Amino acid sequence: MTTRTDTRFPFQDAGLSPEQRADDLLSRLPLEDKAGLLFVGISVFGDPTQPSPMFPAPSLESTVSKLRINHIYVIGDADSAREFAQWHNTSQDIAARTGFGIPITFGTDPRHGFHFNPGASAAAKVFSQWPEHLGFGALRSEELVEQYGDVIRREYAAVGLRLALHPQIDLATEPRWARLNATFGEDPDLVAGLGAAYVRGLQGPALGTSSVSAMAKHFPGGGPQKDGEDPHFAYGKEQVYPGGRWDDHLKPFVAAIEAGVSQMMPYYGMPVGTEYEEVGFAFNKAIITDLLRTELGFDGIVCTDFGLVSDVEMFGAPFPARAWGVEHLTAQERIQRLFDAGCDQLGGEFCVSELLGAVRAGLVTEERLDRSARRVLIEKFTLGLFDERHVDPDAAELAVATPEMVQAGIDTQRASHTLLTNGPADAPTLPLGAGVKVFAKNIDGSVFAGCEIVDDPAQADVAVLRIAAAYEPRTQGFELFMHAGSLDYTDADRDEILALCAAVPTVIVVNLDRPAILTPFVDHAAAIIAEYGATDQSVADVLLGTAEPKGRLPIDLPRSMASVEANKSDTPFDMPDALFRFGHGLTYGG
């Protein structure tokens, strides 16, 4: 590792406080460098001299050296922790040669689960693999979540990732919402406790040189989406509160602030039918300054969700700026609104020239930029980035995905399974007995140790069928990665599942990335078990009884779309006539 020892300037003196160092450096920075501090750019893992093949983004080298942006959101992955660490070091060398050598803060969305959605999450590759956050809601253990956050901290820091764009502490009160799987569930108190534990795991007792900075999102709670549509898209821009439960959605953020969370991200949505102006939360001064900063006392960094200023093209489709309620404003006027509201950084943007233009036009003062730039610099100094610019690739190889971490992830996958039905009490289907003949569909049959795998359901004692929760595929661009719309299975899918149930006793294993409507199957399946992100082997371990399902539902499961539509989108436990209630979960013991 390279330790910076040049102390020609006070900001290079590690003996001074982060605040003193930030004040000194800020006094020396030209306007262009101050502006660069207030952006979070995007880079896809790979050659830092080449532009992104996936997103409309310049090369990392150009982003850092020309635009002076030194917060980078990383997409993509390396083949090893060593490669990731080496890429980090090469990128930091580019920053060291630029201006005052401000180091890069590398950030990422979650990387320890199964779900891939560029711009929202990545499936684990070099890191240990755990269930999605909804699975932690099923286990209800703050101690486990804090341990998990500490694992993330150690793995991220080893390869140079020092900013987590998580936890997502929204409430899962709207069953159709595509981001629901990344929440801890619908109970405000449960989500508050688990979210705070997650922050403690990432940051420790206080933000410091061994911490990963946590960015809680999406303030003031992104769950109550009208009709469940997501505000990444214009048709989902409205956030509604038909039950008047605004305070429930705030509760997890209050807990995160008490836990010392370093950063906050407002969501895209605009509140409809409330006391607040109907503009996107990040543009809303009453939300960011009056509520978050003044009333709740948060003085950390507020980073906008990505792409609030510039229209781009994503995956071959137009992707307009999510400037809901202020679509009519110019780019510079949008920037003015964001900084007037109290935001510090513009996520996923590269429009430094527009910010500089806004300053020169008198829309944003340099003094206003200084307030946000100071917050950003204080965090960089607090994390120790100026003093330890590099990470150790040899140490990264040993610190990432250790056998203990991997096993802890597997154990959590298995434990989080939620047993919904299991046949008659006097003759339960699960666990499966040794030597049974298994017909396996959508799951690798080789994981069923001690069983005979057959190719014909007619020859089987039991079928094991893995399915996903239903959704309506969207048509283009970023929409393709969102599971949204109806929770009903299509007639064709339903008939296929029921035909297998009629042919042989069938165990249905359903991935609950959203609350599936399982009503057509409960009277026909031999057993139904839910998982929240699990390997085939983890599923088999639970079905065979070498591990036990310990999860309880962190959400209600609807009986029908009628009950979904009757559910008030902001209100926990409002599902009328639910098929399975929050907290339901059987055990093998009874």
Stockholm file with secondary structure:
# STOCKHOLM 1.0

chainA/1-590         MTTRTDTRFPFQDAGLSPEQRADDLLSRLPLEDKAGLLFVGISVFGDPTQPSPMFPAPSLESTVSKLRINHIYVIGDADSAREFAQWHNTSQDIAARTGFGIPITFGTDPRHGFHFNPGASAAAKVFSQWPEHLGFGALRSEELVEQYGDVIRREYAAVGLRLALHPQIDLATEPRWARLNATFGEDPDLVAGLGAAYVRGLQGPALGTSSVSAMAKHFPGGGPQKDGEDPHFAYGKEQVYPGGRWDDHLKPFVAAIEAGVSQMMPYYGMPVGTEYEEVGFAFNKAIITDLLRTELGFDGIVCTDFGLVSDVEMFGAPFPARAWGVEHLTAQERIQRLFDAGCDQLGGEFCVSELLGAVRAGLVTEERLDRSARRVLIEKFTLGLFDERHVDPDAAELAVATPEMVQAGIDTQRASHTLLTNGPADAPTLPLGAGVKVFAKNIDGSVFAGCEIVDDPAQADVAVLRIAAAYEPRTQGFELFMHAGSLDYTDADRDEILALCAAVPTVIVVNLDRPAILTPFVDHAAAIIAEYGATDQSVADVLLGTAEPKGRLPIDLPRSMASVEANKSDTPFDMPDALFRFGHGLTYGG
#=GR chainA/1-590 SS CCBCCCCSSGGGCTTSCHHHHHHHHHHHCCHHHHHHHTEEEEEESSCTTSCCSSSSCCCHHHHHHTTCCCEEEEESCCSSHHHHHHHHHHHHHHHHTSTTCCCCEEEESCCSBSCCBTTTBCBCSSSCCCCCHHHHHHHTCHHHHHHHHHHHHHHHHHHTEEEECCCBCCCCCSTTCTTGGGSCCSCHHHHHHHHHHHHHHHHCSSCCTTCCEEEEEEETCSCCBGGGCCTTSGGGCEEECTTCCHHHHHHHHHHHHHTTCCEEEECSCEEESSSSCSSCGGGCHIIIIIIIIIISCCCSEEBCCSCSSCCEEETTEEECCCCTTCTTSCHHHHHHHHHHHTCCBEETCCCHHHHHHHHHTTSSCHHHHHHHHHHHHHHHHHTTTTTBCCCCHHHHHHHSSCHHHHHHHHHHHHHHCEEEECSCTTSCCCSCCTTCEEEEESSCGGGSTTSEECSCGGGCSEEEEEEECCCBCCCSGGGGGCCBSCCSCCHHHHHHHHHHHHHSCEEEEEECSSCCCCTTTTTTCSEEEEESSCCHHHHHHHHHTSSCCCCCCSSCBCSSHHHHHHSCTTCTTCCTTCSBCTTCCBCTTC
#=GC SS_cons         CCBCCCCSSGGGCTTSCHHHHHHHHHHHCCHHHHHHHTEEEEEESSCTTSCCSSSSCCCHHHHHHTTCCCEEEEESCCSSHHHHHHHHHHHHHHHHTSTTCCCCEEEESCCSBSCCBTTTBCBCSSSCCCCCHHHHHHHTCHHHHHHHHHHHHHHHHHHTEEEECCCBCCCCCSTTCTTGGGSCCSCHHHHHHHHHHHHHHHHCSSCCTTCCEEEEEEETCSCCBGGGCCTTSGGGCEEECTTCCHHHHHHHHHHHHHTTCCEEEECSCEEESSSSCSSCGGGCHIIIIIIIIIISCCCSEEBCCSCSSCCEEETTEEECCCCTTCTTSCHHHHHHHHHHHTCCBEETCCCHHHHHHHHHTTSSCHHHHHHHHHHHHHHHHHTTTTTBCCCCHHHHHHHSSCHHHHHHHHHHHHHHCEEEECSCTTSCCCSCCTTCEEEEESSCGGGSTTSEECSCGGGCSEEEEEEECCCBCCCSGGGGGCCBSCCSCCHHHHHHHHHHHHHSCEEEEEECSSCCCCTTTTTTCSEEEEESSCCHHHHHHHHHTSSCCCCCCSSCBCSSHHHHHHSCTTCTTCCTTCSBCTTCCBCTTC
//
